[in-house]
């Protein structure tokens, strides 16, 4: 017999069980009860680990330690909590790679929508990419223990944020879109995203994350029966990767430039021609946005330039107007809003913007936080599971993986013997692997 300590949500408990080892030694002893109960290799129970994983996705580790102490009988120091969070997120990639949608209604909707963005995270120096780290080492700082304004520039590593969902087409008109942006009282009811998945990675390349987005889309639409749409903000790397991977997977992908980004460029250009508080500036933006929504972005770009030229504005004064015009011309292939609206496609990236704020900024941008690479990746994964509504399914998958890796591979046919009833003869174990 042997006794081991287990820190459970009820406090420390002692687990007494039989150990079996081959005659003459030479191999580690096995405890079939550990396998039957799926006890972890370390001292913290899976119940404690689950509690830490949920809390680590919600708040800082000081908060995690405090809440675990308040709500369970376990005591988990801060460093151990960080380690448990990393362990808890270890099966994230395998969980999504092996998930399938068995019923069509699980992912109903005529559109598969992919959307991608990036968000910086302040990292420890050793977790920065080499080019950023070299730039950071050359900088001098005003204070010893705190970064002042502008000094975070070479302290961040970019996380790639992605979202995939299915949705029904929603046919609209330019007037409906403009009315919504103007805060119309009665906006028409819109279809909701189905099985929306959001996630982010600071350790993987943008190509790896976007490849995962295509894989997620193909799990929802393996026969390419739905229409695929990507909503982007104009990032060159993302656009190149989307086109490349669409070709690789044989997907006919419609790329849509986010209308909110377009609107922001128009507002900056409006300041060239009208004072900031002048209502005429707002009317100027609305008029040009309407024409862009009607599919006339190139004409709008030409008109902006002509307006600046007629006013004989010098280069610095007209800079924002020229930037807006250049932006519209550069991305005109992704500005066919008249076609997108008639087909019921999304034209705004609110889903991914919300994911950047909630998934990354809301947890990773804590004042004074400096993240390690493994720690940041683990927390992003745990937050993604909760934001996508997949945490419970994932945890069951994680427990199965823990049982397989910690216990089952020691036994013939990966099947531990049952725990003997009290008074019954214990089963005879046969050494399979040492």
Long-range contacts (C-beta under 8 A, 24 or more apart in sequence): 2-29, 2-31, 4-39, 5-43, 6-39, 6-43, 6-44, 6-45, 7-43, 7-44, 7-45, 7-48, 7-74, 7-75, 7-76, 8-45, 8-47, 8-48, 8-72, 8-73, 8-74, 9-45, 9-47, 9-48, 9-51, 9-71, 9-72, 9-73, 9-74, 10-72, 10-73, 11-73, 11-74, 12-73, 12-74, 15-39, 18-426, 20-426, 20-429, 22-431, 26-434, 27-431, 27-434, 28-434, 30-410, 30-411, 30-429, 32-416, 32-417, 32-418, 32-419, 32-427, 32-429, 33-419, 34-407, 35-403, 35-406, 35-407, 35-408, 35-410, 35-411, 35-416, 36-416, 36-418, 36-419, 38-399, 38-402, 38-403, 38-406, 38-407, 40-402, 40-406, 41-406, 44-74, 44-76, 44-80, 44-84, 45-74, 46-399, 46-402, 47-72, 48-72, 48-74, 48-76, 48-84, 49-84, 49-87, 49-88, 50-88, 50-395, 52-76, 52-81, 52-84, 52-85, 52-88, 53-84, 53-85, 53-88, 53-89, 53-382, 53-391, 53-395, 54-382, 54-386, 54-391, 56-81, 56-82, 56-84, 56-85, 56-88, 56-378, 56-379, 56-382, 57-363, 57-379, 57-382, 57-383, 57-385, 57-386, 57-391, 58-363, 58-386, 59-363, 60-366, 60-369, 82-375, 85-375, 85-378, 85-379, 85-382, 86-374, 86-375, 86-378, 88-378, 88-382, 88-398, 89-377, 89-378, 89-379, 89-381, 89-382, 90-398, 91-394, 91-397, 91-398, 91-401, 92-381, 92-384, 92-385, 92-394, 94-397, 94-401, 95-390, 95-393, 95-394, 95-397, 95-398, 96-197, 96-212, 96-216, 97-215, 98-397, 99-219, 99-393, 100-219, 101-195, 101-219, 101-220, 106-195, 107-166, 107-194, 107-195, 107-220, 107-221, 108-166, 108-168, 108-194, 109-165, 109-166, 109-167, 109-168, 109-191, 109-194, 109-226, 110-167, 110-168, 110-169, 110-226, 110-227, 110-344, 111-166, 111-167, 111-168, 111-169, 111-226, 111-227, 111-228, 111-229, 111-344, 111-345, 111-346, 112-164, 112-165, 112-166, 112-217, 112-220, 112-221, 112-226, 112-227, 112-228, 112-229, 113-163, 113-164, 113-165, 113-166, 113-167, 113-193, 113-228, 113-229, 113-230, 113-231, 113-346, 113-351, 114-162, 114-163, 114-164, 114-210, 114-213, 114-214, 114-217, 114-228, 114-229, 114-230, 114-231, 114-242, 114-253, 115-162, 115-163, 115-164, 115-230, 115-231, 115-232, 115-349, 115-351, 115-352, 116-160, 116-161, 116-162, 116-163, 116-206, 116-209, 116-210, 116-213, 116-230, 116-232, 116-235, 116-238, 116-242, 116-352, 117-160, 117-161, 117-233, 117-235, 117-349, 117-352, 117-353, 117-355, 117-356, 118-158, 118-159, 118-160, 118-161, 118-206, 118-235, 119-158, 119-159, 119-161, 119-200, 119-356, 119-360, 119-361, 120-156, 120-157, 120-158, 120-159, 121-156, 121-157, 121-158, 121-159, 121-202, 121-360, 121-364, 121-365, 121-371, 121-376, 122-152, 122-155, 122-156, 122-364, 122-365, 122-369, 122-370, 122-371, 123-155, 123-156, 123-157, 123-202, 123-370, 123-371, 123-372, 123-373, 123-376, 124-370, 124-371, 124-372, 126-372, 127-157, 127-371, 127-372, 127-373, 127-376, 128-154, 128-155, 128-157, 129-157, 132-156, 132-157, 146-368, 157-202, 157-373, 157-376, 158-202, 159-200, 159-201, 159-202, 159-360, 159-364, 159-376, 159-380, 160-200, 160-201, 160-202, 160-204, 160-205, 160-206, 160-209, 160-210, 161-198, 161-199, 161-200, 161-352, 161-355, 161-356, 161-359, 161-360, 162-198, 162-199, 162-200, 162-209, 162-210, 162-212, 162-213, 162-352, 163-196, 163-197, 163-198, 163-199, 163-213, 163-351, 163-352, 163-355, 164-196, 164-197, 164-213, 164-216, 164-217, 164-220, 165-193, 165-194, 165-195, 165-196, 165-197, 165-351, 166-193, 166-194, 166-195, 166-220, 166-221, 166-226, 167-191, 167-192, 167-193, 167-194, 167-346, 168-344, 169-227, 169-343, 169-344, 169-345, 170-344, 170-346, 171-341, 171-342, 171-343, 171-344, 172-341, 172-344, 173-341, 174-290, 174-293, 174-294, 174-337, 174-338, 174-341, 175-290, 177-259, 177-293, 177-337, 177-341, 177-347, 178-286, 178-289, 178-290, 178-293, 181-263, 181-289, 182-286, 193-351, 195-220, 196-351, 196-388, 197-384, 197-388, 197-390, 198-351, 198-352, 198-355, 198-359, 198-384, 198-387, 198-388, 199-359, 199-380, 199-381, 199-384, 199-388, 200-355, 200-359, 200-360, 200-380, 200-384, 201-377, 201-380, 202-371, 202-373, 202-376, 202-377, 202-380, 203-373, 203-374, 203-376, 203-377, 206-237, 206-238, 206-241, 207-241, 207-245, 210-238, 210-241, 210-242, 210-245, 211-245, 214-245, 214-246, 214-249, 214-251, 217-251, 218-249, 218-251, 224-250, 224-251, 224-252, 227-252, 227-254, 227-343, 227-345, 228-252, 228-253, 228-254, 229-253, 229-254, 229-255, 229-256, 229-345, 229-346, 230-254, 230-255, 230-256, 231-256, 231-257, 231-258, 231-346, 231-347, 231-348, 231-349, 231-351, 231-352, 232-256, 232-257, 232-258, 232-334, 232-349, 233-257, 233-258, 233-261, 233-349, 234-258, 234-261, 234-327, 234-330, 234-331, 234-334, 254-340, 254-345, 255-333, 255-334, 256-334, 256-340, 256-345, 256-346, 256-347, 257-331, 257-334, 257-335, 258-347, 258-348, 258-349, 259-289, 259-292, 259-293, 259-337, 259-347, 259-348, 260-348, 260-349, 260-350, 260-353, 261-349, 262-289, 262-292, 262-327, 262-328, 262-335, 263-289, 265-323, 265-324, 265-327, 265-328, 266-324, 268-320, 268-323, 268-324, 269-304, 269-320, 269-321, 269-323, 269-324, 269-325, 271-320, 272-308, 272-313, 272-317, 272-318, 272-319, 272-320, 272-321, 273-307, 273-308, 273-311, 273-321, 292-328, 292-335, 292-337, 293-337, 293-338, 293-341, 294-337, 294-338, 295-335, 295-336, 295-337, 295-338, 295-339, 297-328, 297-329, 297-332, 297-335, 298-328, 298-329, 298-332, 300-328, 301-325, 301-326, 301-328, 301-329, 301-332, 304-328, 355-387, 358-383, 358-387, 359-383, 359-384, 359-387, 409-433
